[in-house]
Amino acid sequence: MITQAFDSRTMAKMKEALERACLLHPAGGEHDARRMIASKIIECAHRGNTSLIELTEAGYAASLQLTASVDGAADHDNGYSGLEH
């Protein structure tokens, strides 16, 4: 369980990083988006990067990745290849 892997200070920073990253993503309140962002924050912490800045950056990167994949899917659905000018 995740609470056994990290101390309470790290857990608090991870939670704050998650909240910050979810504010950035339009679907950040949705369960699947939060879970994906959280998994990237957890990976960051497992690598020993446990400062609030590092955890938040990992969350932001995940949020941006989600946004790009959603935008790319919307462009694909609309028939936009990104090559038209």
C-alpha positions as CSV (number, residue, x, y, z in Angstrom):
1,M,0.0,0.0,0.0
2,I,1.2,3.5,-0.8
3,T,0.9,4.8,2.7
4,Q,3.5,2.2,3.9
5,A,6.0,3.2,1.2
6,F,6.2,6.9,2.1
7,D,6.4,8.9,5.3
8,S,3.6,11.4,6.2
9,R,5.5,14.5,5.0
10,T,6.1,12.9,1.5
11,M,2.5,11.8,1.4
12,A,1.3,15.4,2.1
13,K,3.6,16.7,-0.6
14,M,2.3,14.1,-3.1
15,K,-1.3,15.1,-2.3
16,E,-0.5,18.8,-2.8
17,A,1.3,18.0,-6.1
18,L,-1.8,16.0,-7.3
19,E,-4.2,18.8,-6.4
20,R,-2.0,21.4,-8.2
21,A,-1.6,19.2,-11.3
22,C,-5.3,18.4,-11.5
23,L,-6.1,22.1,-11.5
24,L,-4.1,22.4,-14.7
25,H,-5.9,19.7,-16.6
26,P,-9.5,20.3,-17.8
27,A,-10.5,16.8,-16.8
28,G,-8.4,16.8,-13.6
29,G,-11.4,16.1,-11.5
30,E,-12.2,12.9,-13.3
31,H,-11.1,9.7,-11.7
32,D,-9.1,8.3,-14.6
33,A,-7.2,11.6,-15.1
34,R,-6.4,11.9,-11.4
35,R,-5.3,8.3,-11.3
36,M,-2.9,8.7,-14.2
37,I,-1.5,11.9,-12.8
38,A,-1.1,10.3,-9.3
39,S,0.7,7.3,-10.8
40,K,3.3,9.7,-12.3
41,I,3.7,11.5,-9.0
42,I,4.2,8.1,-7.2
43,E,6.8,7.0,-9.8
44,C,8.7,10.3,-9.1
45,A,8.6,9.6,-5.4
46,H,9.7,6.0,-5.8
47,R,12.8,7.4,-7.7
48,G,13.7,9.4,-4.6
49,N,12.5,12.7,-5.9
50,T,10.3,13.8,-3.0
51,S,10.5,17.6,-2.9
52,L,7.3,19.4,-3.5
53,I,8.8,21.0,-6.6
54,E,9.8,17.7,-8.1
55,L,6.5,16.0,-7.4
56,T,4.5,19.0,-8.7
57,E,6.6,19.0,-11.9
58,A,5.9,15.3,-12.4
59,G,2.2,16.0,-12.0
60,Y,2.3,18.9,-14.4
61,A,4.1,16.8,-17.0
62,A,1.5,14.1,-16.6
63,S,-1.3,16.7,-16.9
64,L,0.2,18.2,-20.0
65,Q,0.7,14.7,-21.5
66,L,-3.0,14.0,-20.9
67,T,-4.0,17.3,-22.4
68,A,-1.9,16.6,-25.5
69,S,-3.4,13.1,-25.9
70,V,-6.9,14.5,-25.6
71,D,-6.2,17.3,-28.1
72,G,-4.6,14.8,-30.5
73,A,-7.6,12.5,-30.3
74,A,-9.9,15.5,-30.9
75,D,-7.9,16.5,-34.0
76,H,-7.9,12.9,-35.2
77,D,-11.7,12.7,-34.8
78,N,-12.1,16.0,-36.7
79,G,-9.9,14.7,-39.6
80,Y,-7.1,17.2,-38.8
81,S,-3.7,15.8,-39.4
82,G,-1.7,18.8,-38.1
83,L,-0.2,19.2,-41.6
84,E,-2.8,21.6,-43.0
85,H,-2.0,25.3,-43.1
